[in-house]
Amino acid sequence: MIRKLLRDRAAASSAEFALVLPLLLILLFGIVDAGRFLWTYNRAEKAAQMGARMAIVVNGLAGDRASGTGLYTSYVGVGGLTQGDVIAAAQFGKIKCTSTGCSCDTTPCPSLGTANAVAFSDIYDRMHAFFPELARTNLTVEYSSSGLGYAGSPVLPDLSPLVTVRIGEPDALQFRPITALLLVPVNMPSFTTTLSAEDLGSRYSN
């Protein structure tokens, strides 16, 4: 009986399939995850582009026109500048704005005043339409010097900064692979788009 049992090959293919099945499933879900990752990457990249387009025309997040603070500071008299002088890159640092407010990341910066939460929401809402997984804590908007702008410009703001929209800061954007049963998130790279500011005085972009 034992000899006969050892020679029996019935259901051998089922046992072999059971051994190979986990590897096949990992390969299959790995292919699906690669497609999902590329799809997520593409949408996040597009959202950053749309956010930058929105950010260069809506009201600046740092300061406001009425109080003449932040991006709307008059540069006449700052560092000896007079009416019509070009605002050099060294006279404006970097302002970083998140969902919690704005701060001077690199000096020198003007008095920032109160952060414009409405303008931040306008930018976020436009991006969220392209990328629903985006959270407010994933978004950062930065203003840095472009070397453009004139002190005492009749149309505020005096300067025309570079506006950078960054996805992945302060909180990293996360991707959950099927192969990890959606339980282990993977941090995605940050997505950045930079454009030159336009009027910084609207509520909507085209």
Secondary structure as UniProt FT lines:
FT   HELIX           2..7
FT   TURN            10..11
FT   HELIX           12..55
FT   TURN            56..57
FT   TURN            65..68
FT   HELIX           70..72
FT   TURN            76..77
FT   HELIX           78..80
FT   TURN            83..84
FT   HELIX           89..91
FT   STRAND          94..98
FT   TURN            99..100
FT   STRAND          101..106
FT   HELIX           117..130
FT   TURN            132..133
FT   HELIX           136..138
FT   STRAND          139..144
FT   STRAND          149..150
FT   TURN            151..152
FT   STRAND          162..167
FT   STRAND          174..175
FT   HELIX           178..180
FT   TURN            181..182
FT   STRAND          186..187
FT   STRAND          191..196
//
